[in-house]
Each structure stands twice: as C-alpha cells, then as structure tokens.
Amino acid sequence: MFSRYKKPGSGKPKLVEMPKEEPQAPPGAAPVAPATGIKRKPATRQNPAQVVPMDKEKKRKERLSEVKSELHKRLLDNLNLAALETASEADLRAEISAIAAEALDEMAIVLNREERATLNQELYDEVVGLGPLEPLLKDDSVNDILVNGPHQVFVERNGKLELTSTTFKDEKHLLRIIDKIVSAVGRRVDESNPYVDARLADGSRFNAMVPPIAVDGSLVSIRKFKKEKLSVDDLVRFGAFTEEMAAYLQAAVSTRLNIIVSGGTGSGKTTTLNALSSFIDDSERILTIEDTAELQLQQTHVGRMESRPPNVEGKGAVTQRDCLRNALRMRPDRIIVGETRGEEVIDMLQAMNTGHDGSMTTIHANSARDAVSRLENMIAMAGIEMPIKAVRSQIASAVNVIVQASRLQDGSRRMVSITEVTGMEGEVISMQEIFRYQRVGLTPDNKIIGHFTATGVRSHYSERFKLWGYDLPPEIFEPFQGN
C-alpha cells in the first residue's frame, strides 16, 4: 500500500457489521420473517422462481450501495488528501483499490472482478470527481443533466429527455456533491441561500436549488459545455439552417449589423451566437459579458467578463450592467452579451446606438415580435420612465436583425426565422421576415417534415451589403419552389 497517501496515525478502521441477507424460503412456500415468524402473503399468479432472483438482485444492489458508502467514509478517514493533490491518477487509483480491497476482506464481502472494477471507479469519482454524475459528464451524447432529488436523474440526448439508472444514496449524498461543486468556485448554498449558479471546471453551466425551497429533494441542472465548437458548416450540415441563410448572416455580421438571437430554453441560442461570431474579423476587439462564461470565440483579441453574485455578507456583487458600463470604456469594436435579461438592456441598446455597431446578444422569446416586446418590458422593469414611442424608437434604431432559434417537438433545433427591423411606422416597430422554416407534416415516428424558404422579401440592408462588398445574389431571397 502507498503509505505516503495515508493520514498519519490512521490505524486499522473499525469493523462495521454489514446487514445480513434474510434467508430465502423454498420456491412455492410462504416466506417467513426471521424475527417474528409472521407469514407473508404469497405472490399470486407469478412463478416464485422468477421473483426470488429479482429480490436477490435488488438486495444485492442495496447492499453494494451501503458498502460503497462505508468504503467512501473509510477513504476519507484514511487518505491524506493534501498529499493526494500532487499524486498521479495511477497512484491514486492504486491507493483507493488497496484500501477498498482491505476493507472488503474485513467485511467478508465477496465481489467478482467486474463489480470490483465498478466499485473502484465509483470510489475514485467520489474522491476526485462528482460521484454518480461523473459518468454522465463524460458521456458525449448527453447535453443536459437534470436531477430531481437523490433518486431521479434525467438526461437529454438528441433533444429528448430520458430517465437514467443513476441515483444518489440519499439527500445528504446529493448535498455533499452540490457543496463540492459550489465551494470550488467560492460560492455557497444552504437554507439561508438556497439556490446557486456556478460553472464546473470544464465550463459546464451548473444551477442548484436545495431544501426547503426544493420540496422533494435538491434540484440540479447541468448544461454541459461543448468542447468542440460547432462551426457554421456543421450547423448547415445538421440542418439547423441553409447555405443561403448562412450567406445572409455572414453579410449581416461582417457589415456590423446589431443582432439579437431569440429563443426558448435549450433552443440553441448560445450555439447560434458562437457560430455567428465566427464571421467577425480577427482584427476587431471583442468584449464578452456573461453570467456564466459559455461563449467560445476564436478571435485573437477577446476580453471575457463574468458577473459575480454577492458574498455571504450580501456585498461584492458585480452585475452584467456593471460589466457592460465598464466595457464601454474599454475601447471595444463589438460587445457580445451572453444573455440580456434585466436592466442591462438599457446599456446594451445604448451601446448599439452609440458607435458599437455589430454587437450581439441573446434573449428569451418565442418569436421576433415577442423579442421586441420583451425588450420593452425589461426597459419598463428597469424603472426608467419613457414614453412608449421613445422606447420603441430606441429599439428600432439599435436592433437590426432578430434570429429566432427553436427546439421543435422531435428534439431537433432549427433557425425558424430571420427577421429584419426596418424602422418605425407611427408608434409601431416595422419588421420584415426574410427567411423561415416551413413545417409541412410529421413522419410516423414523429419526426418533423419541413423545409427552409425565403419569403420573397428583398433585404432592407441590400445596399449596405453591396457597399461593404457583400453583393448577395437575388436568388437567395426567392421562395422555395419545392412540393
């Protein structure tokens, strides 16, 4: 055993007696409780030979869970965690395996090779990782991890939610993992502060809410960070939008139009914003502002800012609006706000109106018209009293293009609309849709049938595109002539 990883003075751990399995009754006979002798009601219309193995398997899983919990306690008691910070992964795995083997022998627990390997991996994840969540974080097919209490973990794969077999031992186990995550980034969560936003080491976005606010156990949601940034070509290949739409968006970004990406939760707003940012020239200075840093810009000159919540004393908060105000003094060519959701909308619109053309942000809304209404509402909630016409005039002069992203009922993500803001007509903001996704039906397996099409309306910014060297062919604005 690698003794240098053991705590000084840690002796032989106290033997903990594991619960014994109840004796099984012979097939066909009424089972008898060992302590009381009370007869249990025999199963009806089932073959007892089929029921007993299932009961054994369930008990074995429960017993293995108790063994893992006990072994984890022993590891924490015996491992010198300070020394392990500099240990290699191989040494740490060997030490965990040795301590686990010793404890299993003392408990007289017999496991086969596969069970031992699984147990050692789970113990390793508990010590250095995030316990039961670790395999899901390593699974590239998983986009979101959603925990509803200790015994229910859902994941999203290919746009669909599915229940997994992953569970925590109890609420204390789940809370320990949550605390491990938030303490690593200097935040806390408890009864006085029952919710938290944080970022995992790999960049994944983490949100948790604990009791008493979470009634049936702690709620955790993890939006996994994509290591491979999807390019525009990738999104076109996946069917998120067409080459014609990509050509239009390249012209819009390159000619420094202000763009808002609108959509619901999980619709692909951040992915779309990342793709649009690839059209920005490498010589420009870009400042990004986010609550949780997710943007993956590939340009050379990028300054990243992240807001900060208040500390334990309720002080030290740095909001997105604070970051945005400072960004205006830092000579940016473009400002990209990860998500506009509050009073920072005022500063964002002013930035778009005062020399920071080509700025971009995302907003939660179901359509382009709803996005404009959301902007109006956020300005009103910021406490600024302005006539509605003045508010709309500010929005119309600041925002040029609204890109609507959506997650459809079959789980696919599409850019369902590209709409231009063309100005004011009286007290109404005038808009025109350039491209849209047209749904035509469903397949027997509930896959959506549809196609992208132009609306036939020529872009309001065609002359601007031409002056900047992006002379788009008229054909891309012609409606799709398919069946």
Disulfide bonds with the S-S distance in Angstrom:
none
